[in-house]
Amino acid sequence: MEAISEKDLELEDGEDSCSEEGSEASGSVDEYVLPRDPKERDRLNVQHELWKKVMKGICPMPKDALDEFLAAKTNPAIMDLGSGSGVWAVEMAQVYPSARVVGIDLVAAVPPPIPPNCLFVPGSLTGGTCMMWAQYDIVHARLLVDRIKGEVAKEAAINRAVLCLRSGGIIILSNYEEFFVDSDKNPLPPAQDTGNNSSRSWCTRLVAEAFRRPGDRLLGDFYHRCLAKNVKVEKGSVNSEFHYIPVGWDGGEGDAGKEIGEMGRRHAHELFDTCKGILKSKGVLQEKIDHWFDKAQEEISGDQSESKRIFHAVRSVWARKL
Ligand SMILES: C[S@@+](CC[C@H](N)C(=O)[O-])C[C@H]1O[C@@H](n2cnc3c(N)ncnc32)[C@H](O)[C@@H]1O
């Protein structure tokens, strides 16, 4: 396939690049607090491998359904919104060589080598930049919508993402839920400074402090509601699924789960390290940061009295545009 260029992204005849609807929907402020450095890029790549193992594929929706959907398209087009290191877009381009895959991020990634059917361009889902309306069969946004501040802005961003789809196209949104869950998949809200924390989690607390979240919301339910009430989304087409990443234990799967559990622990450690940096940059007292970090580490250590068997819960929601 010929390499695609930014020219290929130009709008089809008669399409308005900045429709009223899209412009009105923007108007929000990004709250992007993660660092953009090689260490963070490596963490995103480790996380990508972990998610692939847990989801048994590159996408949360069933692989057969995705293969069938893309095989039925003549020139399938896929957009990865908030493409980060670019790893998802590159792999999708490799797995589906007949598709055109475009990664969009505030800062365009340049992951070498880029397959000829893949391109990265700078852009913002929340405003400033014109998005490419009605051009894609799949719009994928992983770990992006939770970065947008406030429910109104989040919903507007989801609606903008839907507008990038062609008729019949599929939007796929994935995020961690705000809380870690116990071995029975019950939510563990943030641990508190005093009192009994047996049904709470320091991992939830550390992440909630870093990203300034309550630590008790089901983001997936919110995404589900937004898509279900969007008039451009086919009624009854909204699906969702949880995937659970064991952190430092086998997830109840015995030997089969050990590798994922170990990857889960390594990734959690890197995430907690990132949280430390974020909290420091926000001016939180080092003493407090170290305390939350040590407690979270203890919880996933597996060999201390305060350790817990926990999962990091990922929720994915997908739906079809009318
Ligand atoms: C946590 S990273 C996830 C990256 C990638 N989706 C993944 O799963 O590895 C979030 C990414 O979203 C990008 N981002 C944040 N706000 C954005 C916006 N308004 N429009 C486009 N990208 C945005 C950030 O630059 C960052 O690369």
The ligand as an SDF file (V2000), in Angstrom:
LIG
                    3D

 27 29  0  0  0  0  0  0  0  0999 V2000
   -2.7260    8.3910   29.0100 C   0  0  0  0  0  0  0  0  0  0  0  0
   -2.2520    8.8140   27.4170 S   0  0  0  0  0  0  0  0  0  0  0  0
   -2.9190    7.4430   26.5190 C   0  0  0  0  0  0  0  0  0  0  0  0
   -2.2360    7.2220   25.2240 C   0  0  0  0  0  0  0  0  0  0  0  0
   -2.7570    6.0780   24.3930 C   0  0  0  0  0  0  0  0  0  0  0  0
   -4.1590    6.2570   24.0440 N   0  0  0  0  0  0  0  0  0  0  0  0
   -2.5810    4.7580   25.0590 C   0  0  0  0  0  0  0  0  0  0  0  0
   -3.5630    4.1150   25.4150 O   0  0  0  0  0  0  0  0  0  0  0  0
   -1.4190    4.3470   25.2550 O   0  0  0  0  0  0  0  0  0  0  0  0
   -3.3630   10.1050   26.9590 C   0  0  0  0  0  0  0  0  0  0  0  0
   -2.9840   10.7810   25.6640 C   0  0  0  0  0  0  0  0  0  0  0  0
   -4.0560   11.6580   25.3030 O   0  0  0  0  0  0  0  0  0  0  0  0
   -3.4910   12.8460   24.7620 C   0  0  0  0  0  0  0  0  0  0  0  0
   -4.4850   13.9270   24.9310 N   0  0  0  0  0  0  0  0  0  0  0  0
   -4.8550   14.5550   26.0570 C   0  0  0  0  0  0  0  0  0  0  0  0
   -5.8250   15.4720   25.8010 N   0  0  0  0  0  0  0  0  0  0  0  0
   -6.0650   15.4100   24.4590 C   0  0  0  0  0  0  0  0  0  0  0  0
   -6.9440   16.0770   23.5640 C   0  0  0  0  0  0  0  0  0  0  0  0
   -7.7820   17.0100   24.0080 N   0  0  0  0  0  0  0  0  0  0  0  0
   -6.9440   15.7550   22.2630 N   0  0  0  0  0  0  0  0  0  0  0  0
   -6.0990   14.7960   21.7900 C   0  0  0  0  0  0  0  0  0  0  0  0
   -5.2430   14.1160   22.5890 N   0  0  0  0  0  0  0  0  0  0  0  0
   -5.2150   14.4170   23.8990 C   0  0  0  0  0  0  0  0  0  0  0  0
   -2.2230   13.0610   25.5500 C   0  0  0  0  0  0  0  0  0  0  0  0
   -1.3090   13.9020   24.8820 O   0  0  0  0  0  0  0  0  0  0  0  0
   -1.7220   11.6190   25.7180 C   0  0  0  0  0  0  0  0  0  0  0  0
   -0.8370   11.2560   24.7140 O   0  0  0  0  0  0  0  0  0  0  0  0
  1  2  1  0
  2  3  1  0
  2 10  1  0
  3  4  1  0
  4  5  1  0
  5  6  1  0
  5  7  1  0
  7  8  2  0
  7  9  1  0
 10 11  1  0
 11 12  1  0
 11 26  1  0
 12 13  1  0
 13 14  1  0
 13 24  1  0
 14 15  1  0
 14 23  1  0
 15 16  2  0
 16 17  1  0
 17 18  1  0
 17 23  2  0
 18 19  1  0
 18 20  2  0
 20 21  1  0
 21 22  2  0
 22 23  1  0
 24 25  1  0
 24 26  1  0
 26 27  1  0
M  CHG  2   2   1   9  -1
M  END
$$$$
